[in-house]
Amino acid sequence: MVTTTSVTADAVARVREDLRDQAPLVHCLTNLVVANFTANALLAAGASPAMTDTPEDAHVLAAGAGAVLVNLGTVTHASAEGMRASVTSAARAGRPWVLDPVAAGPLPWRTALAGDLLALAPPAVVRGNASEVLALTGGTGGRGVESTADPEQAWPAARSLAGTYALSVAVSGPVDLITDGERTVRVANGHPLMTRVTGVGCVLGALTAGCLAVTGDALLAATAATVLLTLAGEAAAARAPRPGSFATALLDQLDATDADRIRAGARLA
C-alpha cells in the first residue's frame, strides 16, 4: 500500500472551507437524469453550478468557470460537440476539468469519446467506478453503469492512467481510492444508501470540479470531494434510512458538513 503523507484531514477541511468561502462557478456538462440533483448538490456544498452543453455557450462558460465537469451519462452527438468545445476552451484558459466516463467499456461510442477527450486535453481528474477506470486502459467495463470490479482491482490501471496523462484518478467503491500515480489515498467513509440513489456518483464528479477550483492539487481536490460527500452520506443515512428521504437528507448534509466534522470524522489511509 502506498499512502500519501500530504493529504490530511486538516488539508481536506481547508478545501471545504475554501469551497464555501469562494463559491466557485462549476460548469457541468452532465447527464439529463441527474442535472437537477447535481446542481442542487453543488449549491448545498457552497459552489455555483452552470448547466449547459450547447457548443455555442459551453465553450464560453468553460473559459470563465472555476472548473468544468464532463459526465458521459446521457451523451449525444450534439452534447459531445459541447464537451469537445468546453474541454478545448478550458485547456486554453488554464481551467481544470473532470472526466466522469459513465458506462465506459460496454458502450463503444462513449468509450471512444472518453479516449478522444483524454487525448484532446487531459483532465485534472478522472472520476469513475472501478470498471470504468479499467475500461479506459483496455478493459471491458462493467454492467451498464454498474461496476463489476472493486477499487483495489483497478489500482494498477488507475496508476497507469495517472502516469500516462499526468492526472489524478478517483475510483469509487466501498473504500474509495484516489491516486496520482505517486501518492495514493483511501477514503473509508460512506454508507450503502449512497448506491441506491441515482446520481450520487455524478455529484461526486461535480464536487471534485468544485474542489479543483479552489486548490491546485488534484489529488487533494478529489480526496476533499470524496470526504465531503461520504461524510454527508453517513449523516444523511442516520436521519433518513430510505432512499427517497435519503436523497433530500444528503443535500441537507452537504450543507451541514463543515470543516470541524471533516477533521473529526474523515477516515483516510
C-alpha positions in Angstrom: 0.0 0.0 0.0 1.2 3.5 -0.9 -0.1 6.2 1.4 0.3 9.9 1.0 1.5 12.0 3.9 0.5 15.3 2.4 -3.3 14.7 2.3 -4.6 15.0 5.8 -8.0 15.6 7.3 -6.9 19.2 8.1 -5.9 19.8 4.5 -9.3 18.4 3.3 -11.1 20.6 5.9 -9.3 23.7 4.5 -10.5 22.9 1.0 -14.0 22.5 2.3 -13.8 26.0 3.9 -12.4 27.5 0.7 -15.2 25.9 -1.4 -17.8 27.7 0.7 -15.9 30.9 1.0 -15.1 31.2 -2.7 -18.3 29.7 -4.2 -16.6 28.9 -7.5 -18.6 28.6 -10.7 -18.7 25.0 -11.8 -19.6 24.4 -15.4 -21.3 21.0 -15.7 -21.9 19.1 -18.9 -23.7 16.2 -17.3 -26.4 13.7 -17.9 -30.0 14.6 -18.0 -31.0 12.1 -15.4 -29.1 13.9 -12.6 -28.7 17.5 -13.8 -31.1 19.0 -11.2 -29.8 16.9 -8.3 -26.2 17.8 -9.3 -27.0 21.5 -9.4 -28.7 21.4 -6.0 -25.8 19.4 -4.5 -23.3 22.0 -5.7 -25.4 24.8 -4.2 -25.7 22.9 -1.0 -21.9 22.4 -0.8 -21.4 26.1 -1.5 -20.5 26.2 -5.2 -22.3 27.8 -8.1 -23.5 25.5 -10.9 -23.9 26.3 -14.5 -25.5 23.5 -16.6 -25.3 23.7 -20.4 -23.8 21.6 -23.2 -24.7 23.7 -26.2 -21.4 24.2 -28.0 -22.0 27.9 -28.7 -22.5 28.6 -25.0 -20.4 25.8 -23.4 -17.1 27.0 -24.6 -17.7 30.4 -23.2 -18.7 29.1 -19.8 -15.7 26.7 -19.7 -13.3 29.6 -20.2 -14.7 31.6 -17.3 -15.6 28.8 -14.8 -13.5 27.8 -11.9 -13.6 24.2 -13.2 -15.5 22.0 -15.6 -17.2 18.6 -15.3 -17.7 16.4 -18.3 -20.0 13.5 -17.5 -20.9 11.0 -20.3 -24.1 9.6 -18.7 -26.6 10.5 -21.4 -24.2 11.8 -24.0 -25.5 12.5 -27.5 -23.7 13.6 -30.7 -24.8 17.2 -30.0 -23.7 17.2 -26.4 -20.4 15.5 -27.4 -19.6 18.6 -29.5 -20.3 20.8 -26.5 -17.9 18.6 -24.5 -15.2 18.9 -27.0 -15.7 22.7 -27.2 -15.6 23.0 -23.5 -12.5 20.9 -23.0 -10.6 22.8 -25.7 -11.7 26.1 -24.2 -10.9 25.1 -20.6 -7.4 24.0 -21.7 -6.7 27.2 -23.5 -7.9 29.2 -20.4 -6.0 27.1 -18.0 -9.2 25.8 -16.3 -9.1 22.3 -14.8 -11.7 19.8 -15.8 -13.0 16.4 -14.5 -13.9 13.4 -16.7 -16.6 11.1 -15.5 -16.6 8.2 -18.1 -20.0 6.8 -17.2 -20.5 3.3 -18.6 -17.2 3.3 -20.5 -16.3 -0.2 -21.6 -19.5 -2.0 -22.7 -20.7 1.0 -24.8 -18.2 1.5 -27.6 -19.1 5.0 -28.8 -18.8 6.7 -25.4 -15.7 4.7 -24.7 -14.1 6.1 -27.8 -15.3 9.6 -26.9 -13.7 9.3 -23.5 -10.4 8.4 -25.2 -10.8 11.3 -27.6 -11.3 13.8 -24.7 -8.3 12.4 -22.8 -6.2 12.9 -25.9 -7.7 16.4 -26.7 -6.6 17.9 -23.4 -6.1 15.6 -20.3 -8.3 16.4 -17.3 -7.0 17.1 -13.9 -9.1 14.2 -12.5 -10.8 11.1 -13.9 -13.5 10.0 -11.6 -15.3 6.7 -12.1 -16.1 3.3 -10.7 -13.5 0.6 -10.9 -14.9 -1.0 -14.1 -15.0 2.4 -15.9 -11.4 3.1 -14.9 -10.3 -0.3 -16.1 -12.1 0.3 -19.4 -10.0 3.4 -20.1 -6.9 1.2 -20.0 -8.3 -1.5 -22.3 -10.8 -3.4 -20.0 -14.3 -4.4 -21.0 -16.1 -2.3 -18.3 -18.9 -3.3 -16.1 -22.7 -4.0 -16.4 -24.0 -0.8 -17.8 -23.3 1.9 -15.2 -22.6 -0.6 -12.5 -19.1 -1.8 -11.6 -18.2 -5.5 -11.6 -14.8 -4.8 -10.0 -13.6 -3.1 -6.9 -11.2 -0.2 -6.4 -8.3 -2.3 -5.4 -8.6 -4.4 -8.6 -8.5 -1.1 -10.6 -5.5 0.3 -8.7 -2.8 -0.7 -11.3 -5.0 0.7 -14.1 -5.5 3.9 -12.2 -1.8 4.4 -11.6 -1.1 3.6 -15.3 -3.7 6.1 -16.4 -2.4 8.7 -13.9 1.1 8.3 -15.2 0.2 8.3 -18.9 -1.8 11.6 -18.7 -0.3 13.3 -15.6 -3.6 13.4 -13.8 -5.3 12.0 -10.7 -7.8 9.1 -10.7 -10.5 8.7 -8.2 -12.0 5.2 -8.1 -15.3 4.9 -6.2 -16.3 1.9 -4.1 -16.9 0.7 -0.6 -13.5 2.2 0.1 -12.7 5.0 -2.4 -9.2 5.0 -3.9 -7.5 8.2 -5.2 -4.1 8.2 -6.8 -1.9 10.5 -8.9 0.5 7.6 -9.8 2.9 8.5 -6.9 0.6 9.2 -4.0 -2.5 7.1 -3.1 -5.2 7.9 -0.6 -8.1 5.7 0.5 -11.3 7.1 2.0 -13.2 4.7 4.2 -16.3 6.9 4.8 -19.7 6.4 3.2 -22.9 4.4 3.5 -24.6 1.7 1.3 -27.6 4.0 0.7 -25.4 6.1 -1.5 -25.6 3.4 -4.1 -29.4 3.4 -4.0 -30.0 7.0 -5.2 -29.4 7.9 -8.9 -26.7 10.4 -9.4 -24.6 10.2 -6.2 -21.5 9.3 -8.2 -22.3 12.1 -10.7 -22.5 14.5 -7.8 -19.0 13.4 -6.7 -17.7 14.4 -10.1 -19.2 17.8 -9.8 -17.9 18.3 -6.2 -14.5 17.2 -7.4 -14.6 20.0 -10.0 -15.7 22.4 -7.3 -12.8 21.5 -5.1 -10.4 21.7 -8.1 -11.5 25.3 -8.5 -10.1 26.2 -5.1 -6.9 24.1 -4.9 -4.2 23.3 -7.5 -3.6 19.9 -6.0 -5.8 17.5 -8.0 -5.3 14.6 -5.6 -6.3 16.8 -2.6 -9.3 18.1 -4.6 -10.6 14.6 -5.4 -10.0 13.5 -1.8 -11.8 16.5 -0.4 -14.8 16.0 -2.6 -14.9 12.3 -1.7 -14.7 13.0 2.1 -17.3 15.8 1.9 -19.8 13.6 0.0 -19.2 10.4 2.0 -19.4 12.1 5.4 -22.6 13.8 4.3 -23.9 10.4 3.2 -23.2 8.9 6.7 -25.0 11.7 8.4 -27.9 11.6 5.9 -28.4 7.8 6.4 -28.6 8.3 10.2 -31.5 10.7 9.7 -33.2 9.2 6.7 -32.9 5.4 6.3 -34.9 5.0 3.0 -33.7 6.1 -0.5 -36.3 8.8 -1.2 -35.8 10.7 2.1 -32.1 10.0 2.0 -31.7 11.9 -1.3 -33.1 15.0 0.3 -31.2 14.5 3.5 -28.0 14.2 1.5 -28.4 17.7 0.2 -29.1 19.0 3.7 -25.9 17.2 5.0 -23.8 18.6 2.2 -24.7 22.0 3.6 -24.1 20.9 7.2 -20.8 19.0 6.7 -18.2 21.6 7.8 -14.5 21.7 8.5 -14.9 20.5 12.1 -16.9 17.5 11.0 -14.3 16.6 8.5 -11.4 16.9 11.0 -13.3 14.7 13.4 -14.7 12.1 11.0 -12.5 11.7 7.9 -11.2 8.2 7.7 -8.1 8.5 5.5 -5.4 5.9 4.8 
